[in-house]
Amino acid sequence: MARFTTWLRVNSQHYLLQDAHVRMALKYGYPKPPVRGSFFWTRIFVPVYRVLPWGLRRPIMTAIPGSHRKAWATQMQPEGPAI
């Protein structure tokens, strides 16, 4: 399962970054960089991801292991003076 979630995270990051490059180039008047990739990632995943509200994206990201920021470990309580 870890391999699948890693593959999913890596691919989604790659294609979302590629889309961001295209949008920034168009916004600032630069030539559009070439868009390469499978039909699913470029024509389905990226457009659907962009229209999803954050309230729906966040639970999806947290449900997939390894695709979200980990919380800090709980801090140990001191048992006495440090010295």
N, CA, C and O atoms as a Tinker XYZ file with bonds, in Angstrom:
   332  protein
     1  N      0.816000   -1.197000    0.000000    73     2
     2  CA     0.000000    0.000000    0.000000    64     1     3
     3  C      0.859000    1.261000    0.000000    63     2     4     5
     4  O      0.498000    2.267000   -0.611000    81     3
     5  N      1.997000    1.201000    0.689000    73     3     6
     6  CA     2.869000    2.371000    0.762000    64     5     7
     7  C      3.385000    2.751000   -0.618000    63     6     8     9
     8  O      3.541000    3.935000   -0.919000    81     7
     9  N      3.649000    1.764000   -1.452000    73     7    10
    10  CA     4.125000    2.080000   -2.795000    64     9    11
    11  C      3.070000    2.828000   -3.588000    63    10    12    13
    12  O      3.388000    3.784000   -4.295000    81    11
    13  N      1.820000    2.404000   -3.477000    73    11    14
    14  CA     0.741000    3.073000   -4.210000    64    13    15
    15  C      0.572000    4.507000   -3.742000    63    14    16    17
    16  O      0.453000    5.416000   -4.564000    81    15
    17  N      0.559000    4.723000   -2.434000    73    15    18
    18  CA     0.354000    6.082000   -1.940000    64    17    19
    19  C      1.529000    6.988000   -2.294000    63    18    20    21
    20  O      1.344000    8.174000   -2.566000    81    19
    21  N      2.733000    6.430000   -2.290000    73    19    22
    22  CA     3.895000    7.213000   -2.711000    64    21    23
    23  C      3.786000    7.561000   -4.189000    63    22    24    25
    24  O      4.034000    8.704000   -4.575000    81    23
    25  N      3.422000    6.604000   -5.008000    73    23    26
    26  CA     3.242000    6.842000   -6.439000    64    25    27
    27  C      2.168000    7.908000   -6.675000    63    26    28    29
    28  O      2.341000    8.798000   -7.508000    81    27
    29  N      1.073000    7.812000   -5.944000    73    27    30
    30  CA    -0.018000    8.774000   -6.076000    64    29    31
    31  C      0.442000   10.175000   -5.696000    63    30    32    33
    32  O      0.158000   11.134000   -6.413000    81    31
    33  N      1.149000   10.303000   -4.581000    73    31    34
    34  CA     1.628000   11.609000   -4.133000    64    33    35
    35  C      2.617000   12.211000   -5.116000    63    34    36    37
    36  O      2.513000   13.389000   -5.457000    81    35
    37  N      3.578000   11.413000   -5.577000    73    35    38
    38  CA     4.599000   11.906000   -6.501000    64    37    39
    39  C      3.967000   12.364000   -7.815000    63    38    40    41
    40  O      4.301000   13.434000   -8.322000    81    39
    41  N      3.071000   11.573000   -8.357000    73    39    42
    42  CA     2.433000   11.949000   -9.616000    64    41    43
    43  C      1.535000   13.166000   -9.461000    63    42    44    45
    44  O      1.551000   14.058000  -10.310000    81    43
    45  N      0.760000   13.215000   -8.401000    73    43    46
    46  CA    -0.121000   14.365000   -8.228000    64    45    47
    47  C      0.696000   15.640000   -8.053000    63    46    48    49
    48  O      0.343000   16.672000   -8.622000    81    47
    49  N      1.769000   15.594000   -7.286000    73    47    50
    50  CA     2.622000   16.773000   -7.129000    64    49    51
    51  C      3.219000   17.198000   -8.462000    63    50    52    53
    52  O      3.255000   18.387000   -8.777000    81    51
    53  N      3.686000   16.240000   -9.240000    73    51    54
    54  CA     4.306000   16.539000  -10.528000    64    53    55
    55  C      3.327000   17.250000  -11.469000    63    54    56    57
    56  O      3.656000   18.285000  -12.048000    81    55
    57  N      2.140000   16.697000  -11.615000    73    55    58
    58  CA     1.194000   17.263000  -12.568000    64    57    59
    59  C      0.560000   18.554000  -12.069000    63    58    60    61
    60  O      0.219000   19.416000  -12.878000    81    59
    61  N      0.394000   18.710000  -10.765000    73    59    62
    62  CA    -0.095000   19.984000  -10.241000    64    61    63
    63  C      0.959000   21.073000  -10.411000    63    62    64    65
    64  O      0.615000   22.218000  -10.705000    81    63
    65  N      2.226000   20.739000  -10.234000    73    63    66
    66  CA     3.298000   21.706000  -10.453000    64    65    67
    67  C      3.393000   22.078000  -11.927000    63    66    68    69
    68  O      3.587000   23.247000  -12.262000    81    67
    69  N      3.260000   21.108000  -12.791000    73    67    70
    70  CA     3.278000   21.360000  -14.241000    64    69    71
    71  C      2.136000   22.318000  -14.611000    63    70    72    73
    72  O      2.334000   23.236000  -15.407000    81    71
    73  N      0.957000   22.109000  -14.042000    73    71    74
    74  CA    -0.177000   22.995000  -14.300000    64    73    75
    75  C      0.090000   24.395000  -13.758000    63    74    76    77
    76  O     -0.272000   25.387000  -14.391000    81    75
    77  N      0.720000   24.475000  -12.594000    73    75    78
    78  CA     1.054000   25.788000  -12.020000    64    77    79
    79  C      2.023000   26.540000  -12.920000    63    78    80    81
    80  O      1.899000   27.756000  -13.071000    81    79
    81  N      2.981000   25.851000  -13.517000    73    79    82
    82  CA     3.918000   26.486000  -14.450000    64    81    83
    83  C      3.176000   27.079000  -15.635000    63    82    84    85
    84  O      3.455000   28.202000  -16.054000    81    83
    85  N      2.233000   26.324000  -16.171000    73    83    86
    86  CA     1.457000   26.802000  -17.325000    64    85    87
    87  C      0.647000   28.036000  -16.932000    63    86    88    89
    88  O      0.643000   29.030000  -17.658000    81    87
    89  N     -0.038000   27.980000  -15.788000    73    87    90
    90  CA    -0.861000   29.114000  -15.366000    64    89    91
    91  C     -0.025000   30.357000  -15.097000    63    90    92    93
    92  O     -0.440000   31.465000  -15.439000    81    91
    93  N      1.146000   30.191000  -14.492000    73    91    94
    94  CA     2.019000   31.340000  -14.227000    64    93    95
    95  C      2.562000   31.932000  -15.526000    63    94    96    97
    96  O      2.655000   33.152000  -15.659000    81    95
    97  N      2.919000   31.079000  -16.480000    73    95    98
    98  CA     3.404000   31.574000  -17.771000    64    97    99
    99  C      2.325000   32.381000  -18.473000    63    98   100   101
   100  O      2.605000   33.452000  -19.011000    81    99
   101  N      1.107000   31.884000  -18.474000    73    99   102
   102  CA     0.014000   32.608000  -19.113000    64   101   103
   103  C     -0.289000   33.910000  -18.382000    63   102   104   105
   104  O     -0.578000   34.924000  -19.016000    81   103
   105  N     -0.225000   33.889000  -17.076000    73   103   106
   106  CA    -0.522000   35.082000  -16.279000    64   105   107
   107  C      0.475000   36.204000  -16.547000    63   106   108   109
   108  O      0.090000   37.371000  -16.618000    81   107
   109  N      1.751000   35.860000  -16.695000    73   107   110
   110  CA     2.787000   36.867000  -16.848000    64   109   111
   111  C      3.268000   37.037000  -18.286000    63   110   112   113
   112  O      4.272000   37.708000  -18.524000    81   111
   113  N      2.569000   36.441000  -19.242000    73   111   114
   114  CA     2.858000   36.670000  -20.656000    64   113   115
   115  C      4.049000   35.931000  -21.216000    63   114   116   117
   116  O      4.623000   36.363000  -22.215000    81   115
   117  N      4.432000   34.840000  -20.608000    73   115   118
   118  CA     5.529000   34.027000  -21.131000    64   117   119
   119  C      4.962000   32.908000  -21.990000    63   118   120   121
   120  O      3.784000   32.571000  -21.870000    81   119
   121  N      5.789000   32.329000  -22.857000    73   119   122
   122  CA     5.299000   31.191000  -23.644000    64   121   123
   123  C      4.937000   30.017000  -22.735000    63   122   124   125
   124  O      5.614000   29.744000  -21.744000    81   123
   125  N      3.873000   29.344000  -23.091000    73   123   126
   126  CA     3.403000   28.208000  -22.306000    64   125   127
   127  C      4.381000   27.045000  -22.422000    63   126   128   129
   128  O      4.731000   26.652000  -23.535000    81   127
   129  N      4.834000   26.484000  -21.295000    73   127   130
   130  CA     5.732000   25.331000  -21.371000    64   129   131
   131  C      4.977000   24.115000  -21.904000    63   130   132   133
   132  O      3.755000   24.039000  -21.779000    81   131
   133  N      5.692000   23.174000  -22.493000    73   131   134
   134  CA     5.009000   21.994000  -23.016000    64   133   135
   135  C      4.391000   21.170000  -21.888000    63   134   136   137
   136  O      4.992000   20.988000  -20.829000    81   135
   137  N      3.190000   20.683000  -22.137000    73   135   138
   138  CA     2.483000   19.855000  -21.158000    64   137   139
   139  C      2.514000   18.423000  -21.667000    63   138   140   141
   140  O      1.977000   18.110000  -22.730000    81   139
   141  N      3.151000   17.566000  -20.889000    73   139   142
   142  CA     3.235000   16.156000  -21.263000    64   141   143
   143  C      2.710000   15.325000  -20.120000    63   142   144   145
   144  O      2.864000   15.674000  -18.949000    81   143
   145  N      2.093000   14.233000  -20.472000    73   143   146
   146  CA     1.600000   13.336000  -19.442000    64   145   147
   147  C      0.395000   12.566000  -19.939000    63   146   148   149
   148  O     -0.100000   12.789000  -21.044000    81   147
   149  N     -0.062000   11.660000  -19.102000    73   147   150
   150  CA    -1.180000   10.827000  -19.486000    64   149   151
   151  C     -2.476000   11.636000  -19.483000    63   150   152   153
   152  O     -2.573000   12.687000  -18.851000    81   151
   153  N     -3.447000   11.126000  -20.193000    73   151   154
   154  CA    -4.752000   11.778000  -20.301000    64   153   155
   155  C     -5.372000   11.949000  -18.921000    63   154   156   157
   156  O     -5.919000   13.012000  -18.624000    81   155
   157  N     -5.302000   10.939000  -18.079000    73   155   158
   158  CA    -5.910000   11.016000  -16.757000    64   157   159
   159  C     -5.357000   12.174000  -15.943000    63   158   160   161
   160  O     -6.127000   12.974000  -15.412000    81   159
   161  N     -4.030000   12.280000  -15.832000    73   159   162
   162  CA    -3.432000   13.299000  -14.971000    64   161   163
   163  C     -3.636000   14.699000  -15.518000    63   162   164   165
   164  O     -3.929000   15.619000  -14.754000    81   163
   165  N     -3.488000   14.883000  -16.826000    73   163   166
   166  CA    -3.553000   16.229000  -17.389000    64   165   167
   167  C     -4.966000   16.713000  -17.681000    63   166   168   169
   168  O     -5.234000   17.910000  -17.583000    81   167
   169  N     -5.868000   15.819000  -18.034000    73   167   170
   170  CA    -7.214000   16.227000  -18.449000    64   169   171
   171  C     -8.303000   15.928000  -17.421000    63   170   172   173
   172  O     -9.395000   16.491000  -17.506000    81   171
   173  N     -8.026000   15.054000  -16.454000    73   171   174
   174  CA    -9.053000   14.710000  -15.464000    64   173   175
   175  C     -8.614000   15.139000  -14.063000    63   174   176   177
   176  O     -9.301000   15.927000  -13.412000    81   175
   177  N     -7.466000   14.619000  -13.596000    73   175   178
   178  CA    -7.062000   14.863000  -12.212000    64   177   179
   179  C     -6.842000   16.344000  -11.919000    63   178   180   181
   180  O     -7.435000   16.877000  -10.982000    81   179
   181  N     -6.004000   17.015000  -12.699000    73   179   182
   182  CA    -5.664000   18.416000  -12.408000    64   181   183
   183  C     -6.893000   19.325000  -12.466000    63   182   184   185
   184  O     -7.099000   20.103000  -11.535000    81   183
   185  N     -7.720000   19.264000  -13.516000    73   183   186
   186  CA    -8.904000   20.151000  -13.519000    64   185   187
   187  C     -9.876000   19.861000  -12.367000    63   186   188   189
   188  O    -10.438000   20.789000  -11.784000    81   187
   189  N    -10.073000   18.589000  -12.041000    73   187   190
   190  CA   -10.987000   18.260000  -10.945000    64   189   191
   191  C    -10.398000   18.746000   -9.622000    63   190   192   193
   192  O    -11.121000   19.306000   -8.797000    81   191
   193  N     -9.116000   18.543000   -9.410000    73   191   194
   194  CA    -8.467000   18.979000   -8.178000    64   193   195
   195  C     -8.599000   20.494000   -8.004000    63   194   196   197
   196  O     -8.844000   20.974000   -6.897000    81   195
   197  N     -8.439000   21.238000   -9.087000    73   195   198
   198  CA    -8.490000   22.699000   -9.000000    64   197   199
   199  C     -9.866000   23.225000   -8.637000    63   198   200   201
   200  O     -9.963000   24.292000   -8.031000    81   199
   201  N    -10.936000   22.518000   -8.984000    73   199   202
   202  CA   -12.273000   23.019000   -8.663000    64   201   203
   203  C    -12.793000   22.515000   -7.316000    63   202   204   205
   204  O    -13.804000   23.016000   -6.824000    81   203
   205  N    -12.117000   21.532000   -6.713000    73   203   206
   206  CA   -12.552000   21.040000   -5.404000    64   205   207
   207  C    -12.292000   22.093000   -4.334000    63   206   208   209
   208  O    -11.203000   22.664000   -4.290000    81   207
   209  N    -13.267000   22.361000   -3.471000    73   207   210
   210  CA   -13.016000   23.295000   -2.374000    64   209   211
   211  C    -12.076000   22.668000   -1.342000    63   210   212   213
   212  O    -11.990000   21.447000   -1.217000    81   211
   213  N    -11.380000   23.527000   -0.613000    73   211   214
   214  CA   -10.402000   23.056000    0.364000    64   213   215
   215  C    -11.042000   22.141000    1.401000    63   214   216   217
   216  O    -10.412000   21.186000    1.855000    81   215
   217  N    -12.271000   22.419000    1.775000    73   215   218
   218  CA   -12.956000   21.595000    2.761000    64   217   219
   219  C    -13.138000   20.161000    2.314000    63   218   220   221
   220  O    -13.288000   19.272000    3.153000    81   219
   221  N    -13.129000   19.914000    1.021000    73   219   222
   222  CA   -13.224000   18.557000    0.493000    64   221   223
   223  C    -11.843000   17.965000    0.213000    63   222   224   225
   224  O    -11.640000   16.761000    0.367000    81   223
   225  N    -10.897000   18.808000   -0.197000    73   223   226
   226  CA    -9.534000   18.331000   -0.475000    64   225   227
   227  C     -8.837000   17.823000    0.777000    63   226   228   229
   228  O     -8.192000   16.775000    0.756000    81   227
   229  N     -8.970000   18.567000    1.860000    73   227   230
   230  CA    -8.234000   18.230000    3.084000    64   229   231
   231  C     -8.559000   16.841000    3.616000    63   230   232   233
   232  O     -7.628000   16.093000    3.913000    81   231
   233  N     -9.839000   16.443000    3.755000    73   231   234
   234  CA   -10.108000   15.078000    4.252000    64   233   235
   235  C     -9.569000   13.991000    3.320000    63   234   236   237
   236  O     -9.155000   12.925000    3.775000    81   235
   237  N     -9.578000   14.266000    2.025000    73   235   238
   238  CA    -9.045000   13.290000    1.070000    64   237   239
   239  C     -7.545000   13.130000    1.290000    63   238   240   241
   240  O     -7.035000   12.010000    1.323000    81   239
   241  N     -6.838000   14.252000    1.439000    73   239   242
   242  CA    -5.392000   14.188000    1.638000    64   241   243
   243  C     -5.025000   13.501000    2.949000    63   242   244   245
   244  O     -4.075000   12.720000    2.992000    81   243
   245  N     -5.757000   13.781000    4.000000    73   243   246
   246  CA    -5.422000   13.167000    5.282000    64   245   247
   247  C     -5.783000   11.689000    5.328000    63   246   248   249
   248  O     -5.238000   10.950000    6.148000    81   247
   249  N     -6.687000   11.245000    4.469000    73   247   250
   250  CA    -7.066000    9.831000    4.435000    64   249   251
   251  C     -6.015000    8.970000    3.746000    63   250   252   253
   252  O     -5.947000    7.765000    3.984000    81   251
   253  N     -5.200000    9.579000    2.897000    73   251   254
   254  CA    -4.177000    8.828000    2.160000    64   253   255
   255  C     -2.866000    8.898000    2.939000    63   254   256   257
   256  O     -2.328000    9.989000    3.129000    81   255
   257  N     -2.340000    7.760000    3.394000    73   255   258
   258  CA    -1.097000    7.780000    4.188000    64   257   259
   259  C      0.078000    8.352000    3.398000    63   258   260   261
   260  O      0.270000    8.027000    2.227000    81   259
   261  N      0.847000    9.194000    4.046000    73   259   262
   262  CA     2.060000    9.734000    3.438000    64   261   263
   263  C      1.826000   10.906000    2.514000    63   262   264   265
   264  O      2.779000   11.426000    1.933000    81   263
   265  N      0.579000   11.342000    2.360000    73   263   266
   266  CA     0.326000   12.437000    1.420000    64   265   267
   267  C      0.057000   13.746000    2.129000    63   266   268   269
   268  O     -0.362000   14.710000    1.489000    81   267
   269  N      0.279000   13.809000    3.401000    73   267   270
   270  CA     0.020000   15.038000    4.133000    64   269   271
   271  C      1.116000   15.254000    5.165000    63   270   272   273
   272  O      1.885000   14.345000    5.475000    81   271
   273  N      1.172000   16.448000    5.681000    73   271   274
   274  CA     2.185000   16.799000    6.668000    64   273   275
   275  C      1.911000   16.075000    7.979000    63   274   276   277
   276  O      0.779000   16.053000    8.464000    81   275
   277  N      2.925000   15.504000    8.530000    73   275   278
   278  CA     2.791000   14.785000    9.794000    64   277   279
   279  C      2.777000   15.781000   10.961000    63   278   280   281
   280  O      3.403000   16.840000   10.895000    81   279
   281  N      2.071000   15.432000   12.002000    73   279   282
   282  CA     2.045000   16.271000   13.202000    64   281   283
   283  C      3.317000   16.023000   14.014000    63   282   284   285
   284  O      3.941000   14.967000   13.904000    81   283
   285  N      3.684000   16.988000   14.811000    73   283   286
   286  CA     4.837000   16.824000   15.676000    64   285   287
   287  C      4.555000   15.733000   16.697000    63   286   288   289
   288  O      3.413000   15.549000   17.118000    81   287
   289  N      5.577000   15.024000   17.088000    73   287   290
   290  CA     5.437000   14.009000   18.131000    64   289   291
   291  C      5.117000   14.706000   19.454000    63   290   292   293
   292  O      5.540000   15.839000   19.687000    81   291
   293  N      4.380000   14.031000   20.302000    73   291   294
   294  CA     4.059000   14.638000   21.593000    64   293   295
   295  C      5.325000   14.787000   22.412000    63   294   296   297
   296  O      6.184000   13.906000   22.426000    81   295
   297  N      5.424000   15.902000   23.084000    73   295   298
   298  CA     6.625000   16.210000   23.845000    64   297   299
   299  C      6.596000   15.490000   25.188000    63   298   300   301
   300  O      5.552000   15.402000   25.834000    81   299
   301  N      7.745000   14.978000   25.596000    73   299   302
   302  CA     7.838000   14.301000   26.891000    64   301   303
   303  C      7.827000   15.339000   28.008000    63   302   304   305
   304  O      8.376000   16.430000   27.857000    81   303
   305  N      7.214000   14.999000   29.103000    73   303   306
   306  CA     7.174000   15.876000   30.270000    64   305   307
   307  C      8.507000   15.730000   31.020000    63   306   308   309
   308  O      8.978000   14.611000   31.228000    81   307
   309  N      9.106000   16.833000   31.419000    73   307   310
   310  CA    10.353000   16.730000   32.183000    64   309   311
   311  C     10.125000   16.040000   33.522000    63   310   312   313
   312  O      9.096000   16.225000   34.171000    81   311
   313  N     11.106000   15.247000   33.914000    73   311   314
   314  CA    10.965000   14.494000   35.165000    64   313   315
   315  C     11.699000   15.146000   36.324000    63   314   316   317
   316  O     11.697000   14.610000   37.432000    81   315
   317  N     12.304000   16.255000   36.099000    73   315   318
   318  CA    13.045000   16.934000   37.156000    64   317   319
   319  C     13.940000   18.000000   36.540000    63   318   320   321
   320  O     13.810000   18.317000   35.357000    81   319
   321  N     14.834000   18.546000   37.326000    73   319   322
   322  CA    15.729000   19.592000   36.776000    64   321   323
   323  C     16.681000   19.007000   35.740000    63   322   324   325
   324  O     17.050000   17.834000   35.807000    81   323
   325  N     17.073000   19.847000   34.775000    73   323   326
   326  CA    17.957000   19.414000   33.705000    64   325   327
   327  C     19.386000   19.246000   34.187000    63   326   328   329
   328  O     20.173000   18.543000   33.553000    81   327
   329  N     19.727000   19.865000   35.275000    73   327   330
   330  CA    21.117000   19.808000   35.777000    64   329   331
   331  C     21.205000   18.848000   36.935000    63   330   332
   332  O     22.283000   18.657000   37.498000    81   331
